[in-house]
Amino acid sequence: MRIGIIGGGASGLFCGITAKKNNPKNKVYIIEKAEKCGRKILATGNGRCNLTNENMGEEYFFSSDISYVREALSAFSNLDTQKSFNDLGLLFTTGEKGKIYPRSLQASAVLDVLRMESKRLGVEEICGFKVVKIEKKGDIFRVFGEKETLEFEKLVIATGGMSGENLGSDGDGYNFLKAFGHKMNPVFQSLVQIKCDNTYTKALNGTKITVAAKIEVNGKTIDKGIDEMHFTEYGLSGPLGFNLSRSVSKHFAEKNESDIYCVIDFMQELSYDEVKAFVQNRIKTQGYKNLEDFFTGVFSKRCGQMIIKKSTDKKFNVFAKELSGAEIKEIANNIKAFKVKLISVMPFKNSQVTAGGIKIEDFEKDTLESKKLRGLYACGEVLDVDGICGGYNLQWAWSSGYIAGKAL
């Protein structure tokens, strides 16, 4: 049987390997528009490839039907991922929050073992082939390129979403599946940098701070988390910024006219009253210090100065003991709830994953075969499943690729 897999990313490569192992007589072809497969794998985890996580469950994912994620993780878990890659010769190391990386901390190691196994099994890569149209005549899928046409008995769409267009993801898979009657949920960027009013935060450009933060719209919290926040000249990034970006991106994608804010807590271990008491006591013991240095030893120098600047009009050379009661309250408030107005998120090309996508309900849960057209399958990011930062999106790629590949 001739099987075509459109898309040579994580899910496509894993699907091809699984399909060939499942039935060595299958002739499996991976069709990739780029000159090489797996370019996006090389960019994951800042080039280190966070390929899964010790902590795994449906609660780390988003989908129009989360039961599909539950089924996929049951069929091929994070432990299965580690065993499969270990069998390919890959050793691991564990980072913060259970993140699993290749021991070499090189994403290329993950791609190399996948491609070596693919080659060993006889999976053929057809690179530099841009698919322009797909049609089915009888039992045969015809895949039209710019210069030639390929024919397959079964076809898998593993093209990814719209994130990282420079790495080959431009949303073409959505059009292929919609042409066969599939519907899709709106797509928007996730795991992406957030742009904000940088009046105060630009002073922290290049700073990394572990904080608690929440996203607020009309005073209502729509998302929250605790992790490392990276402050940039234009806004917020890092693990916490990325995880919160999904709600922010959805807000703007829906053209919500209400203002949206990130509220940052720089001392999450203390209550507001405890922070206020801490500031008052610090003034009693160190009120001789000027405001520029008042928080030295508590926060990074630039962070302390930013909080002071937002809380009072007094100059930095004024002694801390000259702060008024109202200014002390404002300082405590800005330590516990530093409010930043959000403007937008960076474009798809900057995002790590696409939220939304082709409705997963139109596929069989145990095979990911289309309910609308037999012989057609989909896996990976093209479907309406995405996860938080930490190896979850790659785990979905492995799990969904495995399910589709085993069914072929």
Buried (B, 14 or more C-beta within 10 A) or exposed (E): EBBBBBBBBBBBBBBBBBBBBBEEEBBBBBBBBBEBBBBBBBBBBEEBBBBBBBBBEBEBBBBBBBEBBBBBBEBBBBEBBBEBBEEBEBEBEEBEBBBBBBEBBBBBBBBBBBBEBBEEBEBEBBEEBBBEEBEBEEEEBBBBBEEEEBEBBBBBBBBBBBBBBEBBBBBBBBBBBEEBEBEBBEBBBBBBBBBBBBEBBBBBBEBBBEBBBBBBBEEEEBBBBEBBBBBBEBBBBBBBBBBBBBBBBBBBBEEEEEEBBBBBBBBEEBEBEEBBEBBBEBBEEBBEBBBBBBBEEBBBEBBBBBBBBBBBEBEEEBBBEEBEEEBBBBBBBBBBBBBBEBBBBBEBBBBBBBBBBBBBBBBBBEEBBBEEBEBBBBBBBBBBBBBBBBBBBBBBBBBBBBBBBBBB
